[in-house]
Amino acid sequence: MSTQSQLPEVGQVVEVRQRLYLVDHVIPPPSSSDSLLVKLSCVDDDAQGQPLEVLWDHELDARVVTGEAYQCCASENTCDPTAGSHIFTKLWPPWLFTA
């Protein structure tokens, strides 16, 4: 079961099954005992656009990815041109770029 208290919303980036996905649709459960259905599209380079549907409460380690660079894209459906470089510099250690 997911221990994440924050439920995903359309436009957010989430990590599920060790991959990053963009939330396309969130379908509420038909009853309170059911789980939230989340439709996702992969954003990883080697599986870009690959669809995935998950029952959010039944996924292990599913979490909403938070961070300044991701939020700018999710909140306005637009992205600052420098956001990509910001994400890149946050993912890789600085010593990797020194000569």
Beta strands, then each sheet from edge to edge (+ up, - down):
strand 1: 13-16
strand 2: 19-27
strand 3: 37-42
strand 4: 51-55
strand 5: 63-64
sheet 1: 4+ 3- 2+ 1- 5+
end
